[in-house]
Amino acid sequence: MKKDHFSVCDTGDGKFLISGPRSLPLSQRPRERLIKFGAESLSDRDLLSILLNTGVKGKNVSILAEELLNRLEQDKEIPPVKELIRLTGLGESKASAVAAMLEFGRRRWGMMGAKIASPGDIFNTVRHYADRRQERFICLSLNGAHEILAVRVVTIGLVNRTIIHPREVFADPISDRSCAICVAHNHPSGELKPSPEDDEVTLTLWKAAKILGIRFLDHLIFSAKAYFSYSQAGRMPREG
């Protein structure tokens, strides 16, 4: 037998009713509202209900989502799976899906507003790209306080002066009204020593940043466990 799905709808008088989605008007069904109006139109509980998909015997998905939401709001960090599965109805499979999606969201968007004060901060922001089989050239747009405005993959493939053109790197930071940028790229081989092409790309971007009035703070080359920082090594271009 196919499991039923449930949702919570506001009756308008401060009370809530729990019912199956097929008994609700289309406009009140979380999945349909997500498709039609976008994720921003849903409550946190509705978003979790869609992710969880089904409840368990004696606990429908809306109640499970509410309990999960309360659990997540108690923690500043993403709870480990072994903690999430303590919720009745949240087995390893669903708990793993929740943890994975929360971590993916943190990696992609959760860093916004974080301050870059050292090469290590850049590394922590981009290190999840280290497992890619091709090089990713990444640009961090920063405001005047060196807080992250955006993190973007500029190109995928070998890093050289032909592919990494200043217009591609600076197009979005200019749109972001960035005051500074950092760039980074992974070395799938694990070798962190900069190549002559890496040096040339760094110099080209530094010159372009100077013309644009945007501070070029650093260029990181990184693997899964370590990194090379041009600024830390004293190899950032200098005047004269």
Contacts in CASP RR format, 6 or more apart in sequence:
PFRMAT RR
TARGET T0000
AUTHOR 0000-0000-0000
METHOD contacts of the structure
MODEL  1
MKKDHFSVCDTGDGKFLISGPRSLPLSQRPRERLIKFGAESLSDRDLLSI
LLNTGVKGKNVSILAEELLNRLEQDKEIPPVKELIRLTGLGESKASAVAA
MLEFGRRRWGMMGAKIASPGDIFNTVRHYADRRQERFICLSLNGAHEILA
VRVVTIGLVNRTIIHPREVFADPISDRSCAICVAHNHPSGELKPSPEDDE
VTLTLWKAAKILGIRFLDHLIFSAKAYFSYSQAGRMPREG
3 54 0 8 1.000
3 55 0 8 1.000
4 20 0 8 1.000
4 54 0 8 1.000
4 60 0 8 1.000
5 20 0 8 1.000
5 21 0 8 1.000
5 49 0 8 1.000
5 53 0 8 1.000
5 54 0 8 1.000
5 61 0 8 1.000
6 18 0 8 1.000
6 19 0 8 1.000
6 20 0 8 1.000
6 21 0 8 1.000
6 49 0 8 1.000
6 55 0 8 1.000
6 60 0 8 1.000
6 61 0 8 1.000
6 62 0 8 1.000
6 63 0 8 1.000
7 18 0 8 1.000
7 19 0 8 1.000
7 20 0 8 1.000
7 21 0 8 1.000
7 24 0 8 1.000
7 28 0 8 1.000
7 29 0 8 1.000
7 30 0 8 1.000
7 46 0 8 1.000
7 49 0 8 1.000
7 61 0 8 1.000
7 62 0 8 1.000
8 16 0 8 1.000
8 17 0 8 1.000
8 18 0 8 1.000
8 45 0 8 1.000
8 46 0 8 1.000
8 49 0 8 1.000
8 62 0 8 1.000
8 66 0 8 1.000
9 16 0 8 1.000
9 17 0 8 1.000
9 19 0 8 1.000
9 24 0 8 1.000
9 28 0 8 1.000
10 16 0 8 1.000
11 17 0 8 1.000
18 60 0 8 1.000
18 62 0 8 1.000
18 63 0 8 1.000
20 60 0 8 1.000
21 29 0 8 1.000
21 30 0 8 1.000
21 31 0 8 1.000
26 32 0 8 1.000
27 33 0 8 1.000
30 42 0 8 1.000
30 46 0 8 1.000
30 47 0 8 1.000
30 49 0 8 1.000
30 50 0 8 1.000
31 50 0 8 1.000
33 41 0 8 1.000
33 42 0 8 1.000
33 46 0 8 1.000
34 41 0 8 1.000
34 42 0 8 1.000
34 46 0 8 1.000
34 47 0 8 1.000
34 50 0 8 1.000
39 47 0 8 1.000
42 50 0 8 1.000
44 69 0 8 1.000
45 62 0 8 1.000
45 65 0 8 1.000
45 66 0 8 1.000
45 69 0 8 1.000
46 65 0 8 1.000
48 65 0 8 1.000
48 68 0 8 1.000
48 69 0 8 1.000
48 98 0 8 1.000
49 61 0 8 1.000
49 62 0 8 1.000
49 65 0 8 1.000
51 97 0 8 1.000
51 98 0 8 1.000
51 101 0 8 1.000
52 61 0 8 1.000
52 64 0 8 1.000
52 65 0 8 1.000
52 68 0 8 1.000
52 90 0 8 1.000
52 94 0 8 1.000
52 98 0 8 1.000
53 61 0 8 1.000
54 61 0 8 1.000
55 61 0 8 1.000
55 63 0 8 1.000
55 64 0 8 1.000
55 89 0 8 1.000
56 64 0 8 1.000
56 88 0 8 1.000
56 89 0 8 1.000
59 88 0 8 1.000
59 89 0 8 1.000
64 87 0 8 1.000
64 89 0 8 1.000
64 90 0 8 1.000
67 87 0 8 1.000
68 84 0 8 1.000
68 87 0 8 1.000
68 90 0 8 1.000
68 98 0 8 1.000
71 79 0 8 1.000
71 83 0 8 1.000
71 84 0 8 1.000
71 87 0 8 1.000
72 79 0 8 1.000
72 102 0 8 1.000
78 99 0 8 1.000
78 102 0 8 1.000
78 103 0 8 1.000
78 106 0 8 1.000
79 99 0 8 1.000
80 99 0 8 1.000
81 92 0 8 1.000
81 95 0 8 1.000
81 96 0 8 1.000
81 99 0 8 1.000
84 90 0 8 1.000
84 95 0 8 1.000
84 98 0 8 1.000
84 99 0 8 1.000
85 91 0 8 1.000
85 92 0 8 1.000
85 95 0 8 1.000
87 95 0 8 1.000
90 98 0 8 1.000
107 128 0 8 1.000
108 151 0 8 1.000
111 125 0 8 1.000
111 148 0 8 1.000
111 151 0 8 1.000
112 148 0 8 1.000
112 149 0 8 1.000
112 150 0 8 1.000
112 151 0 8 1.000
113 147 0 8 1.000
113 148 0 8 1.000
113 149 0 8 1.000
114 121 0 8 1.000
114 125 0 8 1.000
114 147 0 8 1.000
114 148 0 8 1.000
115 121 0 8 1.000
115 145 0 8 1.000
115 146 0 8 1.000
115 147 0 8 1.000
115 148 0 8 1.000
116 122 0 8 1.000
116 125 0 8 1.000
116 140 0 8 1.000
116 142 0 8 1.000
116 146 0 8 1.000
116 147 0 8 1.000
116 148 0 8 1.000
116 182 0 8 1.000
116 217 0 8 1.000
117 146 0 8 1.000
119 218 0 8 1.000
119 220 0 8 1.000
119 227 0 8 1.000
119 229 0 8 1.000
119 231 0 8 1.000
119 232 0 8 1.000
120 227 0 8 1.000
120 229 0 8 1.000
122 140 0 8 1.000
122 182 0 8 1.000
122 184 0 8 1.000
122 218 0 8 1.000
122 220 0 8 1.000
122 227 0 8 1.000
122 229 0 8 1.000
123 184 0 8 1.000
123 220 0 8 1.000
123 222 0 8 1.000
123 227 0 8 1.000
125 140 0 8 1.000
125 148 0 8 1.000
125 151 0 8 1.000
126 138 0 8 1.000
126 140 0 8 1.000
126 151 0 8 1.000
126 184 0 8 1.000
126 186 0 8 1.000
126 220 0 8 1.000
126 222 0 8 1.000
127 222 0 8 1.000
127 224 0 8 1.000
127 227 0 8 1.000
129 136 0 8 1.000
129 138 0 8 1.000
129 153 0 8 1.000
129 186 0 8 1.000
130 186 0 8 1.000
130 222 0 8 1.000
130 223 0 8 1.000
130 224 0 8 1.000
131 224 0 8 1.000
132 186 0 8 1.000
132 188 0 8 1.000
133 188 0 8 1.000
134 156 0 8 1.000
134 157 0 8 1.000
134 188 0 8 1.000
135 156 0 8 1.000
135 157 0 8 1.000
135 158 0 8 1.000
135 159 0 8 1.000
135 185 0 8 1.000
135 186 0 8 1.000
135 187 0 8 1.000
135 188 0 8 1.000
136 153 0 8 1.000
136 155 0 8 1.000
136 156 0 8 1.000
136 157 0 8 1.000
136 185 0 8 1.000
136 186 0 8 1.000
137 153 0 8 1.000
137 154 0 8 1.000
137 155 0 8 1.000
137 156 0 8 1.000
137 157 0 8 1.000
137 159 0 8 1.000
137 163 0 8 1.000
137 164 0 8 1.000
137 169 0 8 1.000
137 183 0 8 1.000
137 184 0 8 1.000
137 185 0 8 1.000
138 151 0 8 1.000
138 152 0 8 1.000
138 153 0 8 1.000
138 154 0 8 1.000
138 183 0 8 1.000
138 184 0 8 1.000
138 185 0 8 1.000
139 151 0 8 1.000
139 152 0 8 1.000
139 154 0 8 1.000
139 169 0 8 1.000
139 172 0 8 1.000
139 173 0 8 1.000
139 181 0 8 1.000
139 182 0 8 1.000
139 183 0 8 1.000
140 148 0 8 1.000
140 150 0 8 1.000
140 151 0 8 1.000
140 181 0 8 1.000
140 182 0 8 1.000
140 183 0 8 1.000
140 184 0 8 1.000
141 148 0 8 1.000
141 149 0 8 1.000
141 150 0 8 1.000
141 151 0 8 1.000
141 152 0 8 1.000
141 172 0 8 1.000
141 173 0 8 1.000
141 176 0 8 1.000
141 178 0 8 1.000
141 181 0 8 1.000
142 148 0 8 1.000
142 149 0 8 1.000
142 178 0 8 1.000
142 179 0 8 1.000
142 180 0 8 1.000
142 181 0 8 1.000
142 182 0 8 1.000
142 217 0 8 1.000
143 149 0 8 1.000
143 177 0 8 1.000
143 178 0 8 1.000
143 179 0 8 1.000
143 180 0 8 1.000
144 179 0 8 1.000
144 180 0 8 1.000
146 180 0 8 1.000
146 217 0 8 1.000
149 176 0 8 1.000
149 178 0 8 1.000
150 172 0 8 1.000
150 176 0 8 1.000
152 172 0 8 1.000
154 164 0 8 1.000
154 168 0 8 1.000
154 169 0 8 1.000
154 183 0 8 1.000
155 163 0 8 1.000
155 164 0 8 1.000
155 168 0 8 1.000
157 163 0 8 1.000
159 185 0 8 1.000
159 197 0 8 1.000
159 198 0 8 1.000
159 201 0 8 1.000
160 197 0 8 1.000
160 200 0 8 1.000
160 201 0 8 1.000
161 197 0 8 1.000
161 200 0 8 1.000
161 201 0 8 1.000
161 204 0 8 1.000
164 201 0 8 1.000
164 204 0 8 1.000
164 205 0 8 1.000
166 204 0 8 1.000
166 205 0 8 1.000
166 208 0 8 1.000
169 181 0 8 1.000
169 183 0 8 1.000
169 205 0 8 1.000
169 208 0 8 1.000
170 181 0 8 1.000
170 208 0 8 1.000
170 209 0 8 1.000
170 212 0 8 1.000
170 214 0 8 1.000
173 181 0 8 1.000
173 214 0 8 1.000
174 212 0 8 1.000
174 214 0 8 1.000
178 214 0 8 1.000
179 214 0 8 1.000
179 215 0 8 1.000
180 214 0 8 1.000
180 215 0 8 1.000
180 216 0 8 1.000
180 217 0 8 1.000
181 209 0 8 1.000
181 214 0 8 1.000
181 215 0 8 1.000
181 216 0 8 1.000
181 217 0 8 1.000
182 216 0 8 1.000
182 217 0 8 1.000
182 218 0 8 1.000
182 219 0 8 1.000
182 220 0 8 1.000
183 205 0 8 1.000
183 216 0 8 1.000
183 218 0 8 1.000
183 219 0 8 1.000
183 220 0 8 1.000
184 219 0 8 1.000
184 220 0 8 1.000
184 221 0 8 1.000
184 222 0 8 1.000
184 227 0 8 1.000
185 220 0 8 1.000
185 221 0 8 1.000
185 222 0 8 1.000
186 221 0 8 1.000
186 222 0 8 1.000
186 223 0 8 1.000
187 221 0 8 1.000
187 222 0 8 1.000
187 223 0 8 1.000
190 223 0 8 1.000
190 224 0 8 1.000
191 223 0 8 1.000
192 221 0 8 1.000
192 222 0 8 1.000
192 223 0 8 1.000
192 226 0 8 1.000
192 227 0 8 1.000
192 228 0 8 1.000
193 228 0 8 1.000
194 202 0 8 1.000
194 221 0 8 1.000
194 228 0 8 1.000
194 230 0 8 1.000
194 235 0 8 1.000
198 219 0 8 1.000
198 221 0 8 1.000
199 235 0 8 1.000
201 219 0 8 1.000
202 219 0 8 1.000
202 230 0 8 1.000
202 235 0 8 1.000
202 236 0 8 1.000
202 237 0 8 1.000
203 237 0 8 1.000
205 216 0 8 1.000
205 219 0 8 1.000
206 216 0 8 1.000
206 236 0 8 1.000
206 237 0 8 1.000
207 237 0 8 1.000
209 215 0 8 1.000
209 216 0 8 1.000
210 216 0 8 1.000
216 236 0 8 1.000
217 231 0 8 1.000
218 229 0 8 1.000
218 230 0 8 1.000
218 231 0 8 1.000
218 232 0 8 1.000
218 236 0 8 1.000
219 229 0 8 1.000
219 230 0 8 1.000
219 231 0 8 1.000
219 236 0 8 1.000
220 227 0 8 1.000
220 228 0 8 1.000
220 229 0 8 1.000
220 230 0 8 1.000
221 227 0 8 1.000
221 228 0 8 1.000
222 228 0 8 1.000
230 236 0 8 1.000
END
